[in-house]
Amino acid sequence: MEPRIQYAKTSDGVSIAFCIMGEGAPVVLMAGWPFCHLQAEWMVPSYRLYHERLAAGARVIRYDPRGCGMSQRDVADLSAEGRVRDLEAVLGHARVDAFDIVSWGVGSQAAVLLASRQPEQLRHLVLWDTAPRSPDHYRVPQMDGFIALASTDWEMLTETAAAVYFGWSQGDETRKFAAYLRECVTQADALRAFEASANRDLTPLLPKIAVPTLVLRHHEQFFPSMEMAAELTSAIPGAAMATLEGRWITTDQRAEAAARAMSEFIHEGHHEQQTGGVGMQLPSGTAIILFADIVDSIALTERLGDAAFRQKARELDGSLRSLISENGGTPVEGKLLGDGVLAVFTSARQAIDVALRCGKAGSHGGLPLHLGIHAGDVIREEGNVYGGAVNIASRISGLSAPGEVLVSDTVRGLARTSAGVSFEDRGEQTLKGVSEPVRLFAVREREDG
């Protein structure tokens, strides 16, 4: 469903268009000004997937800065300071006090300004294809040619940018994306925006950023260069850098990869804040293991079609991983079993609570889940967990009815007095590959809870 557009008024009287998607911790997307348009970008399939994937586990706030998109175009002040006022107006209208920021390109100028001035509001910062100094941008030969072309042939400029800068394949895809770029901003306003952002040097502000920061760069993008990205990362205390394939999110796979990288960074940080830890460490030794698997995925694929099923499965995967991360668990990124999600917890009560929530999320999304929980020893290795207990959790999930949570006797003993649920005895069950029968219990939510 296309997002509902709202408007906020800045302190200097500019009308700013914004929309909100999803539920959870607020994440503000600061687009690559001036090429953004809330309504038109929804028609770009990979953009739509990227936004939906982020919104699967967060309250995503998108807006068009002044001078472009659906926001007020006839604006005198196009400075980064003015664009900070745009963000402040949107946050005030949406009643947001603490938030994460994902920014791209020139849009990052306003993000860095805010991060250096108001760190108490910001929790995490993602700087995507960002250079520490914008003058460097305009000294790159390709960019120099783009600016010259922007002054003479606007249609040719947008088609060239779509193919060369963004990496869309030649032909219809390039023409469609070029048309999108022209809808974002007029030729005159684009030239004014280029001029307003051309001389901003962020380097004095970077050491003042005191929030966890991720620098993302597309591997094939000619600007910023790897050297510029490394300089940006090293100037921000504690920042990390990651690389994405391609030049831009021109395919579903690249959109998915970008959204996942951002979500993992943001959610990992939230988990650290909640637990007081220094990182999302998968436990070695005893752990509570949750396995969730889509019921009869082959039949669902045949009924829905491969593309529709994979889209729904991706959305559900994001929702499940967010539920797990935000409620004390660790989704295991390196281990994918069929259409399942594997996670570990240090608390049986938390694992049961999250499993019940996951079951409801799957049923609500039209993809019911098998859910099983076991406790036992695990071995941590390169982001995976191994051991017989993992296999048992998987086998237990396969015996559960759609949406039902089955647990082993071990888990029931750990959570019997703390989980706020009841347990229905299913007796001893023989599990494939397990030498001894395992006594299982179905979790039942209490009517008064």
C-alpha positions as a Markdown table, in Angstrom:
| # | Residue | x | y | z |
|---|---|---|---|---|
| 1 | Met | 0.0 | 0.0 | 0.0 |
| 2 | Glu | 1.4 | 3.4 | -1.0 |
| 3 | Pro | 2.4 | 5.4 | 2.1 |
| 4 | Arg | 0.2 | 8.3 | 3.3 |
| 5 | Ile | 1.8 | 11.7 | 2.8 |
| 6 | Gln | 1.7 | 14.3 | 5.6 |
| 7 | Tyr | 3.2 | 17.8 | 5.9 |
| 8 | Ala | 5.2 | 19.6 | 8.5 |
| 9 | Lys | 6.1 | 23.3 | 8.7 |
| 10 | Thr | 9.7 | 24.3 | 9.4 |
| 11 | Ser | 10.7 | 27.2 | 11.7 |
| 12 | Asp | 11.4 | 29.3 | 8.6 |
| 13 | Gly | 7.9 | 28.5 | 7.1 |
| 14 | Val | 8.8 | 25.8 | 4.6 |
| 15 | Ser | 6.3 | 22.9 | 4.0 |
| 16 | Ile | 8.0 | 19.5 | 4.1 |
| 17 | Ala | 6.3 | 16.3 | 2.9 |
| 18 | Phe | 6.9 | 13.1 | 4.9 |
| 19 | Cys | 5.5 | 9.6 | 5.5 |
| 20 | Ile | 5.8 | 6.9 | 8.1 |
| 21 | Met | 6.0 | 3.1 | 7.5 |
| 22 | Gly | 6.2 | 0.2 | 10.0 |
| 23 | Glu | 6.4 | 0.0 | 13.7 |
| 24 | Gly | 9.3 | -0.1 | 16.2 |
| 25 | Ala | 12.2 | 2.1 | 16.9 |
| 26 | Pro | 12.2 | 5.3 | 14.6 |
| 27 | Val | 14.6 | 5.2 | 11.7 |
| 28 | Val | 14.9 | 8.4 | 9.6 |
| 29 | Leu | 15.8 | 8.1 | 6.0 |
| 30 | Met | 17.6 | 11.2 | 4.7 |
| 31 | Ala | 17.6 | 10.7 | 0.9 |
| 32 | Gly | 20.2 | 11.8 | -1.6 |
| 33 | Trp | 19.0 | 15.4 | -1.9 |
| 34 | Pro | 17.8 | 16.8 | -4.3 |
| 35 | Phe | 16.9 | 13.5 | -6.1 |
| 36 | Cys | 14.1 | 12.3 | -3.9 |
| 37 | His | 10.3 | 12.1 | -4.3 |
| 38 | Leu | 8.2 | 10.2 | -1.8 |
| 39 | Gln | 5.5 | 9.2 | -4.3 |
| 40 | Ala | 7.5 | 8.6 | -7.4 |
| 41 | Glu | 10.2 | 6.5 | -5.7 |
| 42 | Trp | 7.4 | 4.1 | -4.6 |
| 43 | Met | 7.0 | 3.2 | -8.2 |
| 44 | Val | 10.7 | 2.0 | -8.4 |
| 45 | Pro | 10.5 | -1.7 | -7.5 |
| 46 | Ser | 13.9 | -2.0 | -5.8 |
| 47 | Tyr | 13.3 | 1.3 | -3.9 |
| 48 | Arg | 10.0 | 0.0 | -2.7 |
| 49 | Leu | 11.5 | -3.3 | -1.5 |
| 50 | Tyr | 14.3 | -1.5 | 0.3 |
| 51 | His | 11.9 | 0.7 | 2.2 |
| 52 | Glu | 9.6 | -2.2 | 3.0 |
| 53 | Arg | 12.5 | -4.3 | 4.2 |
| 54 | Leu | 13.6 | -1.6 | 6.6 |
| 55 | Ala | 10.1 | -1.0 | 7.8 |
| 56 | Ala | 9.7 | -4.7 | 8.6 |
| 57 | Gly | 11.5 | -4.1 | 11.9 |
| 58 | Ala | 11.3 | -0.3 | 12.5 |
| 59 | Arg | 9.2 | 2.8 | 12.3 |
| 60 | Val | 10.7 | 4.3 | 9.1 |
| 61 | Ile | 10.3 | 8.0 | 8.6 |
| 62 | Arg | 10.9 | 9.3 | 5.0 |
| 63 | Tyr | 10.7 | 12.9 | 3.9 |
| 64 | Asp | 11.5 | 15.1 | 0.9 |
| 65 | Pro | 13.9 | 18.0 | 1.9 |
| 66 | Arg | 13.1 | 21.5 | 0.8 |
| 67 | Gly | 13.3 | 22.3 | -3.0 |
| 68 | Cys | 12.5 | 18.8 | -4.2 |
| 69 | Gly | 9.9 | 16.0 | -4.4 |
| 70 | Met | 6.6 | 16.7 | -2.8 |
| 71 | Ser | 8.0 | 19.4 | -0.5 |
| 72 | Gln | 7.9 | 23.1 | -1.2 |
| 73 | Arg | 10.0 | 24.0 | -4.2 |
| 74 | Asp | 10.3 | 27.8 | -4.2 |
| 75 | Val | 12.7 | 28.1 | -1.2 |
| 76 | Ala | 15.5 | 30.6 | -1.0 |
| 77 | Asp | 17.6 | 28.8 | 1.7 |
| 78 | Leu | 18.9 | 25.4 | 0.4 |
| 79 | Ser | 21.8 | 25.2 | 2.8 |
| 80 | Ala | 22.5 | 22.2 | 5.0 |
| 81 | Glu | 21.4 | 24.2 | 8.0 |
| 82 | Gly | 18.0 | 24.8 | 6.3 |
| 83 | Arg | 17.8 | 21.0 | 5.6 |
| 84 | Val | 18.4 | 20.3 | 9.3 |
| 85 | Arg | 15.3 | 22.5 | 10.0 |
| 86 | Asp | 13.4 | 20.2 | 7.6 |
| 87 | Leu | 14.3 | 17.2 | 9.7 |
| 88 | Glu | 13.5 | 19.0 | 13.0 |
| 89 | Ala | 10.1 | 19.9 | 11.7 |
| 90 | Val | 9.3 | 16.3 | 10.7 |
| 91 | Leu | 10.5 | 14.9 | 14.0 |
| 92 | Gly | 8.4 | 17.4 | 15.9 |
| 93 | His | 5.3 | 16.6 | 13.9 |
| 94 | Ala | 5.9 | 12.8 | 14.3 |
| 95 | Arg | 6.6 | 13.3 | 18.0 |
| 96 | Val | 10.0 | 11.6 | 17.9 |
| 97 | Asp | 12.6 | 12.2 | 20.6 |
| 98 | Ala | 15.3 | 9.5 | 19.9 |
| 99 | Phe | 16.0 | 8.0 | 16.5 |
| 100 | Asp | 18.5 | 6.4 | 14.1 |
| 101 | Ile | 19.5 | 8.1 | 10.8 |
| 102 | Val | 20.3 | 6.5 | 7.4 |
| 103 | Ser | 21.6 | 9.2 | 5.0 |
| 104 | Trp | 22.9 | 9.1 | 1.5 |
| 105 | Gly | 25.2 | 11.3 | -0.6 |
| 106 | Val | 24.7 | 15.1 | -0.2 |
| 107 | Gly | 21.8 | 14.3 | 2.2 |
| 108 | Ser | 24.5 | 13.3 | 4.7 |
| 109 | Gln | 25.6 | 16.9 | 5.2 |
| 110 | Ala | 22.5 | 17.6 | 7.2 |
| 111 | Ala | 22.8 | 14.3 | 9.0 |
| 112 | Val | 26.4 | 15.1 | 10.1 |
| 113 | Leu | 25.4 | 18.6 | 11.2 |
| 114 | Leu | 22.7 | 17.1 | 13.4 |
| 115 | Ala | 24.9 | 14.3 | 14.8 |
| 116 | Ser | 27.6 | 16.8 | 15.8 |
| 117 | Arg | 25.2 | 19.2 | 17.4 |
| 118 | Gln | 22.4 | 17.1 | 19.0 |
| 119 | Pro | 24.0 | 13.7 | 19.9 |
| 120 | Glu | 21.5 | 13.2 | 22.8 |
| 121 | Gln | 18.7 | 12.5 | 20.3 |
| 122 | Leu | 20.6 | 10.3 | 17.8 |
| 123 | Arg | 21.2 | 6.6 | 18.6 |
| 124 | His | 22.9 | 5.4 | 15.4 |
| 125 | Leu | 24.1 | 6.9 | 12.1 |
| 126 | Val | 24.6 | 5.3 | 8.7 |
| 127 | Leu | 26.4 | 7.4 | 6.1 |
| 128 | Trp | 25.9 | 5.9 | 2.7 |
| 129 | Asp | 28.1 | 6.8 | -0.3 |
| 130 | Thr | 29.2 | 9.9 | 1.5 |
| 131 | Ala | 32.4 | 12.0 | 1.0 |
| 132 | Pro | 34.0 | 14.0 | 3.8 |
| 133 | Arg | 34.4 | 17.1 | 1.5 |
| 134 | Ser | 31.9 | 17.9 | -1.2 |
| 135 | Pro | 34.4 | 19.9 | -3.2 |
| 136 | Asp | 36.1 | 16.5 | -3.9 |
| 137 | His | 32.8 | 15.4 | -5.4 |
| 138 | Tyr | 32.9 | 18.0 | -8.1 |
| 139 | Arg | 36.6 | 17.4 | -9.0 |
| 140 | Val | 35.9 | 13.8 | -10.1 |
| 141 | Pro | 35.9 | 13.9 | -14.0 |
| 142 | Gln | 32.6 | 12.2 | -14.3 |
| 143 | Met | 30.9 | 14.6 | -11.9 |
| 144 | Asp | 32.5 | 17.6 | -13.7 |
| 145 | Gly | 30.9 | 16.4 | -16.9 |
| 146 | Phe | 27.5 | 15.9 | -15.2 |
| 147 | Ile | 27.4 | 19.4 | -13.9 |
| 148 | Ala | 28.3 | 20.9 | -17.3 |
| 149 | Leu | 25.6 | 18.8 | -18.9 |
| 150 | Ala | 23.1 | 19.8 | -16.3 |
| 151 | Ser | 23.3 | 23.4 | -17.4 |
| 152 | Thr | 22.7 | 22.6 | -21.1 |
| 153 | Asp | 20.7 | 19.3 | -21.6 |
| 154 | Trp | 18.6 | 18.3 | -18.6 |
| 155 | Glu | 17.1 | 15.2 | -20.2 |
| 156 | Met | 20.5 | 14.0 | -21.4 |
| 157 | Leu | 22.0 | 14.6 | -18.0 |
| 158 | Thr | 19.4 | 12.5 | -16.2 |
| 159 | Glu | 19.7 | 9.6 | -18.6 |
| 160 | Thr | 23.5 | 9.7 | -18.4 |
| 161 | Ala | 23.4 | 9.8 | -14.6 |
| 162 | Ala | 20.9 | 6.9 | -14.5 |
| 163 | Ala | 23.2 | 4.7 | -16.5 |
| 164 | Val | 26.7 | 5.9 | -15.4 |
| 165 | Tyr | 26.3 | 7.0 | -11.8 |
| 166 | Phe | 23.4 | 4.8 | -10.6 |
| 167 | Gly | 24.3 | 1.8 | -12.8 |
| 168 | Trp | 20.9 | 1.1 | -14.4 |
| 169 | Ser | 21.1 | -1.1 | -17.5 |
| 170 | Gln | 20.7 | 0.6 | -20.8 |
| 171 | Gly | 17.3 | 0.9 | -22.4 |
| 172 | Asp | 13.9 | 1.1 | -20.8 |
| 173 | Glu | 15.2 | 0.9 | -17.2 |
| 174 | Thr | 17.5 | 3.8 | -17.8 |
| 175 | Arg | 14.8 | 5.9 | -19.4 |
| 176 | Lys | 12.3 | 5.2 | -16.5 |
| 177 | Phe | 14.8 | 6.1 | -13.8 |
| 178 | Ala | 15.9 | 9.2 | -15.7 |
| 179 | Ala | 12.2 | 10.2 | -15.8 |
| 180 | Tyr | 12.1 | 9.6 | -12.0 |
| 181 | Leu | 15.1 | 11.9 | -11.5 |
| 182 | Arg | 13.4 | 14.7 | -13.5 |
| 183 | Glu | 10.3 | 14.3 | -11.4 |
| 184 | Cys | 12.3 | 14.8 | -8.3 |
| 185 | Val | 13.6 | 18.2 | -9.1 |
| 186 | Thr | 13.6 | 20.8 | -11.8 |
| 187 | Gln | 16.7 | 21.7 | -13.8 |
| 188 | Ala | 16.9 | 25.1 | -12.2 |
| 189 | Asp | 16.4 | 23.8 | -8.6 |
| 190 | Ala | 19.0 | 21.1 | -9.2 |
| 191 | Leu | 21.6 | 23.6 | -10.3 |
| 192 | Arg | 20.8 | 25.7 | -7.2 |
| 193 | Ala | 21.1 | 22.6 | -5.0 |
| 194 | Phe | 24.5 | 21.7 | -6.6 |
| 195 | Glu | 25.7 | 25.2 | -5.9 |
| 196 | Ala | 24.4 | 25.2 | -2.3 |
| 197 | Ser | 26.2 | 21.9 | -1.4 |
| 198 | Ala | 29.4 | 22.3 | -3.4 |
| 199 | Asn | 31.6 | 23.8 | -0.8 |
| 200 | Arg | 30.7 | 21.9 | 2.4 |
| 201 | Asp | 33.7 | 20.4 | 4.3 |
| 202 | Leu | 32.5 | 18.0 | 7.0 |
| 203 | Thr | 35.9 | 17.0 | 8.4 |
| 204 | Pro | 35.9 | 19.5 | 11.3 |
| 205 | Leu | 32.6 | 18.0 | 12.5 |
| 206 | Leu | 33.4 | 14.3 | 12.2 |
| 207 | Pro | 35.4 | 13.9 | 15.4 |
| 208 | Lys | 32.4 | 15.4 | 17.3 |
| 209 | Ile | 30.1 | 12.5 | 16.3 |
| 210 | Ala | 29.6 | 10.4 | 19.5 |
| 211 | Val | 27.1 | 7.8 | 18.3 |
| 212 | Pro | 27.8 | 4.4 | 16.7 |
| 213 | Thr | 28.3 | 5.1 | 13.0 |
| 214 | Leu | 28.4 | 2.8 | 9.9 |
| 215 | Val | 30.0 | 4.0 | 6.6 |
| 216 | Leu | 28.6 | 2.2 | 3.6 |
| 217 | Arg | 30.0 | 2.4 | 0.1 |
| 218 | His | 29.0 | 0.7 | -3.1 |
| 219 | His | 32.0 | -1.3 | -4.5 |
| 220 | Glu | 31.6 | -0.2 | -8.1 |
| 221 | Gln | 30.7 | 3.5 | -7.5 |
| 222 | Phe | 33.3 | 5.9 | -8.7 |
| 223 | Phe | 32.4 | 8.5 | -6.0 |
| 224 | Pro | 33.2 | 8.4 | -3.2 |
| 225 | Ser | 36.4 | 6.5 | -3.7 |
| 226 | Met | 37.5 | 3.8 | -1.3 |
| 227 | Glu | 40.1 | 6.3 | 0.0 |
| 228 | Met | 37.4 | 8.9 | 0.7 |
| 229 | Ala | 35.3 | 6.3 | 2.5 |
| 230 | Ala | 38.3 | 5.2 | 4.6 |
| 231 | Glu | 39.1 | 8.8 | 5.5 |
| 232 | Leu | 35.5 | 9.4 | 6.6 |
| 233 | Thr | 35.5 | 6.2 | 8.7 |
| 234 | Ser | 38.8 | 6.9 | 10.4 |
| 235 | Ala | 37.7 | 10.5 | 11.3 |
| 236 | Ile | 34.6 | 9.4 | 13.2 |
| 237 | Pro | 35.4 | 7.8 | 16.6 |
| 238 | Gly | 34.6 | 4.1 | 16.6 |
| 239 | Ala | 33.0 | 4.1 | 13.2 |
| 240 | Ala | 32.9 | 0.9 | 11.0 |
| 241 | Met | 32.9 | 0.6 | 7.2 |
| 242 | Ala | 31.2 | -2.0 | 5.0 |
| 243 | Thr | 31.0 | -2.4 | 1.2 |
| 244 | Leu | 28.0 | -3.2 | -0.9 |
| 245 | Glu | 28.0 | -4.8 | -4.4 |
| 246 | Gly | 27.3 | -2.7 | -7.5 |
| 247 | Arg | 26.7 | 1.0 | -7.8 |
| 248 | Trp | 23.2 | 1.4 | -6.4 |
| 249 | Ile | 20.1 | -0.6 | -5.4 |
| 250 | Thr | 19.1 | -1.3 | -8.9 |
| 251 | Thr | 17.9 | -4.9 | -8.2 |
| 252 | Asp | 15.9 | -6.6 | -5.5 |
| 253 | Gln | 19.0 | -8.5 | -4.4 |
| 254 | Arg | 21.0 | -5.3 | -3.9 |
| 255 | Ala | 18.1 | -3.6 | -2.2 |
| 256 | Glu | 17.8 | -6.5 | 0.2 |
| 257 | Ala | 21.5 | -6.5 | 0.9 |
| 258 | Ala | 21.5 | -2.8 | 1.7 |
| 259 | Ala | 18.5 | -2.9 | 4.0 |
| 260 | Arg | 19.9 | -6.0 | 5.8 |
| 261 | Ala | 23.3 | -4.3 | 6.4 |
| 262 | Met | 21.6 | -1.2 | 7.9 |
| 263 | Ser | 19.0 | -3.2 | 9.9 |
| 264 | Glu | 21.7 | -5.5 | 11.4 |
| 265 | Phe | 23.9 | -2.5 | 12.4 |
| 266 | Ile | 21.0 | -0.6 | 14.0 |
| 267 | His | 19.4 | -3.6 | 15.7 |
| 268 | Glu | 22.7 | -4.9 | 17.0 |
| 269 | Gly | 23.2 | -1.5 | 18.6 |
| 270 | His | 19.8 | -1.6 | 20.2 |
| 271 | His | 20.5 | -5.0 | 21.6 |
| 272 | Glu | 23.8 | -3.8 | 23.1 |
| 273 | Gln | 22.0 | -0.9 | 24.8 |
| 274 | Gln | 19.3 | -3.2 | 26.2 |
| 275 | Thr | 21.7 | -5.9 | 27.5 |
| 276 | Gly | 24.6 | -3.7 | 28.5 |
| 277 | Gly | 26.9 | -5.8 | 26.4 |
| 278 | Val | 29.7 | -4.9 | 24.0 |
| 279 | Gly | 28.4 | -6.8 | 21.0 |
| 280 | Met | 26.0 | -9.4 | 19.9 |
| 281 | Gln | 27.9 | -12.5 | 20.9 |
| 282 | Leu | 26.4 | -15.9 | 20.2 |
| 283 | Pro | 26.8 | -17.9 | 23.4 |
| 284 | Ser | 29.1 | -20.9 | 23.7 |
| 285 | Gly | 28.0 | -23.5 | 26.2 |
| 286 | Thr | 24.4 | -23.9 | 27.2 |
| 287 | Ala | 21.8 | -21.8 | 25.2 |
| 288 | Ile | 18.1 | -21.8 | 24.6 |
| 289 | Ile | 17.5 | -22.5 | 20.9 |
| 290 | Leu | 14.5 | -21.4 | 18.9 |
| 291 | Phe | 13.8 | -22.7 | 15.4 |
| 292 | Ala | 11.0 | -21.3 | 13.3 |
| 293 | Asp | 10.2 | -22.7 | 9.8 |
| 294 | Ile | 7.5 | -21.8 | 7.3 |
| 295 | Val | 4.8 | -24.5 | 7.1 |
| 296 | Asp | 4.7 | -26.4 | 3.7 |
| 297 | Ser | 6.7 | -23.7 | 1.8 |
| 298 | Ile | 6.7 | -25.8 | -1.4 |
| 299 | Ala | 2.9 | -25.8 | -1.6 |
| 300 | Leu | 2.8 | -22.1 | -0.8 |
| 301 | Thr | 5.3 | -21.4 | -3.6 |
| 302 | Glu | 3.1 | -23.3 | -6.0 |
| 303 | Arg | 0.0 | -21.5 | -4.9 |
| 304 | Leu | 1.4 | -18.0 | -4.7 |
| 305 | Gly | 4.1 | -18.2 | -7.4 |
| 306 | Asp | 7.8 | -18.0 | -6.7 |
| 307 | Ala | 8.2 | -14.2 | -6.8 |
| 308 | Ala | 5.2 | -13.5 | -4.5 |
| 309 | Phe | 6.2 | -16.2 | -2.0 |
| 310 | Arg | 9.8 | -15.0 | -1.8 |
| 311 | Gln | 8.6 | -11.4 | -1.3 |
| 312 | Lys | 6.3 | -12.5 | 1.6 |
| 313 | Ala | 9.0 | -14.7 | 3.0 |
| 314 | Arg | 11.6 | -11.9 | 3.0 |
| 315 | Glu | 9.2 | -9.6 | 4.8 |
| 316 | Leu | 8.4 | -12.2 | 7.4 |
| 317 | Asp | 12.2 | -13.0 | 7.8 |
| 318 | Gly | 12.8 | -9.3 | 8.6 |
| 319 | Ser | 9.9 | -9.2 | 11.1 |
| 320 | Leu | 11.1 | -12.4 | 12.9 |
| 321 | Arg | 14.7 | -11.2 | 13.1 |
| 322 | Ser | 13.6 | -7.9 | 14.5 |
| 323 | Leu | 11.3 | -9.5 | 17.1 |
| 324 | Ile | 14.2 | -11.7 | 18.2 |
| 325 | Ser | 16.8 | -9.0 | 18.3 |
| 326 | Glu | 14.5 | -6.5 | 20.2 |
| 327 | Asn | 13.5 | -9.1 | 22.8 |
| 328 | Gly | 16.8 | -10.5 | 24.1 |
| 329 | Gly | 17.7 | -13.0 | 21.4 |
| 330 | Thr | 20.3 | -13.3 | 18.7 |
| 331 | Pro | 19.2 | -14.4 | 15.2 |
| 332 | Val | 21.9 | -16.5 | 13.7 |
| 333 | Glu | 22.8 | -14.9 | 10.4 |
| 334 | Gly | 25.2 | -17.4 | 9.0 |
| 335 | Lys | 22.9 | -20.4 | 9.2 |
| 336 | Leu | 19.8 | -20.7 | 7.0 |
| 337 | Leu | 17.9 | -24.0 | 7.1 |
| 338 | Gly | 15.3 | -24.1 | 4.3 |
| 339 | Asp | 12.8 | -21.3 | 5.0 |
| 340 | Gly | 13.7 | -21.2 | 8.7 |
| 341 | Val | 15.1 | -18.8 | 11.2 |
| 342 | Leu | 17.4 | -20.0 | 14.0 |
| 343 | Ala | 18.0 | -17.9 | 17.1 |
| 344 | Val | 19.6 | -18.4 | 20.5 |
| 345 | Phe | 18.6 | -16.9 | 23.9 |
| 346 | Thr | 20.0 | -16.9 | 27.4 |
| 347 | Ser | 16.5 | -17.1 | 29.0 |
| 348 | Ala | 13.8 | -19.7 | 28.4 |
| 349 | Arg | 11.1 | -17.3 | 29.3 |
| 350 | Gln | 12.3 | -14.8 | 26.6 |
| 351 | Ala | 12.5 | -17.6 | 24.0 |
| 352 | Ile | 9.0 | -18.7 | 24.7 |
| 353 | Asp | 7.6 | -15.2 | 24.6 |
| 354 | Val | 9.4 | -14.4 | 21.3 |
| 355 | Ala | 8.2 | -17.8 | 19.8 |
| 356 | Leu | 4.6 | -16.9 | 20.6 |
| 357 | Arg | 5.0 | -13.5 | 18.9 |
| 358 | Cys | 6.7 | -15.1 | 15.9 |
| 359 | Gly | 3.8 | -17.5 | 15.5 |
| 360 | Lys | 1.3 | -14.6 | 15.5 |
| 361 | Ala | 3.5 | -12.7 | 13.0 |
| 362 | Gly | 3.6 | -15.7 | 10.6 |
| 363 | Ser | -0.1 | -16.3 | 10.8 |
| 364 | His | -0.9 | -12.6 | 10.3 |
| 365 | Gly | 1.4 | -12.5 | 7.2 |
| 366 | Gly | -0.2 | -15.6 | 5.7 |
| 367 | Leu | 2.9 | -17.8 | 6.2 |
| 368 | Pro | 2.2 | -20.0 | 9.3 |
| 369 | Leu | 5.2 | -21.3 | 11.2 |
| 370 | His | 6.4 | -24.5 | 12.9 |
| 371 | Leu | 8.1 | -23.4 | 16.1 |
| 372 | Gly | 10.3 | -25.5 | 18.4 |
| 373 | Ile | 12.5 | -24.7 | 21.4 |
| 374 | His | 15.2 | -26.8 | 23.1 |
| 375 | Ala | 18.0 | -26.1 | 25.5 |
| 376 | Gly | 21.5 | -27.5 | 25.3 |
| 377 | Asp | 25.2 | -27.1 | 24.6 |
| 378 | Val | 26.1 | -25.2 | 21.4 |
| 379 | Ile | 29.4 | -24.4 | 19.7 |
| 380 | Arg | 29.9 | -20.9 | 18.2 |
| 381 | Glu | 31.9 | -20.7 | 15.0 |
| 382 | Glu | 32.0 | -17.8 | 12.5 |
| 383 | Gly | 28.5 | -16.5 | 13.2 |
| 384 | Asn | 26.9 | -20.0 | 13.3 |
| 385 | Val | 25.9 | -22.3 | 16.1 |
| 386 | Tyr | 26.4 | -26.0 | 16.0 |
| 387 | Gly | 25.7 | -29.0 | 18.1 |
| 388 | Gly | 23.1 | -31.8 | 18.7 |
| 389 | Ala | 20.9 | -29.3 | 20.5 |
| 390 | Val | 20.4 | -27.3 | 17.3 |
| 391 | Asn | 19.3 | -30.4 | 15.5 |
| 392 | Ile | 16.8 | -31.3 | 18.2 |
| 393 | Ala | 15.3 | -27.8 | 18.1 |
| 394 | Ser | 14.8 | -28.2 | 14.4 |
| 395 | Arg | 13.2 | -31.6 | 14.8 |
| 396 | Ile | 10.9 | -30.3 | 17.5 |
| 397 | Ser | 9.7 | -27.5 | 15.3 |
| 398 | Gly | 8.8 | -30.0 | 12.6 |
| 399 | Leu | 6.4 | -31.7 | 14.9 |
| 400 | Ser | 4.4 | -28.6 | 15.9 |
| 401 | Ala | 1.1 | -27.7 | 14.3 |
| 402 | Pro | 1.0 | -24.4 | 12.3 |
| 403 | Gly | 1.5 | -21.5 | 14.7 |
| 404 | Glu | 2.0 | -23.8 | 17.6 |
| 405 | Val | 5.1 | -23.6 | 19.9 |
| 406 | Leu | 6.5 | -27.0 | 21.1 |
| 407 | Val | 9.2 | -27.1 | 23.7 |
| 408 | Ser | 11.4 | -29.9 | 25.2 |
| 409 | Asp | 11.0 | -31.0 | 28.8 |
| 410 | Thr | 14.3 | -29.2 | 29.5 |
| 411 | Val | 12.9 | -25.9 | 28.4 |
| 412 | Arg | 9.6 | -26.5 | 30.2 |
| 413 | Gly | 11.6 | -27.1 | 33.4 |
| 414 | Leu | 13.5 | -23.9 | 33.0 |
| 415 | Ala | 10.5 | -21.7 | 32.3 |
| 416 | Arg | 7.7 | -23.5 | 34.3 |
| 417 | Thr | 7.4 | -20.8 | 37.0 |
| 418 | Ser | 8.5 | -17.7 | 35.1 |
| 419 | Ala | 7.0 | -17.8 | 31.5 |
| 420 | Gly | 3.4 | -16.9 | 32.4 |
| 421 | Val | 2.1 | -19.7 | 30.2 |
| 422 | Ser | 0.8 | -23.3 | 30.7 |
| 423 | Phe | 2.2 | -26.5 | 29.1 |
| 424 | Glu | 0.2 | -29.3 | 27.5 |
| 425 | Asp | 2.0 | -32.6 | 27.8 |
| 426 | Arg | 2.5 | -34.3 | 24.3 |
| 427 | Gly | 4.4 | -37.2 | 25.7 |
| 428 | Glu | 7.7 | -38.7 | 24.5 |
| 429 | Gln | 8.4 | -38.3 | 20.8 |
| 430 | Thr | 11.0 | -40.0 | 18.6 |
| 431 | Leu | 13.0 | -37.5 | 16.7 |
| 432 | Lys | 14.9 | -38.3 | 13.5 |
| 433 | Gly | 18.6 | -38.6 | 14.1 |
| 434 | Val | 18.1 | -38.5 | 17.9 |
| 435 | Ser | 18.9 | -41.7 | 19.8 |
| 436 | Glu | 16.5 | -41.2 | 22.8 |
| 437 | Pro | 12.9 | -40.0 | 22.8 |
| 438 | Val | 12.3 | -36.4 | 23.9 |
| 439 | Arg | 9.3 | -35.4 | 26.0 |
| 440 | Leu | 7.5 | -32.5 | 24.4 |
| 441 | Phe | 5.1 | -29.9 | 25.6 |
| 442 | Ala | 2.8 | -27.4 | 23.7 |
| 443 | Val | 2.8 | -23.9 | 25.0 |
| 444 | Arg | -0.6 | -22.4 | 25.8 |
| 445 | Glu | -1.1 | -18.8 | 26.6 |
| 446 | Arg | -3.2 | -18.3 | 29.7 |
| 447 | Glu | -6.5 | -16.5 | 29.2 |
| 448 | Asp | -5.8 | -14.1 | 32.1 |
| 449 | Gly | -2.3 | -13.2 | 30.6 |
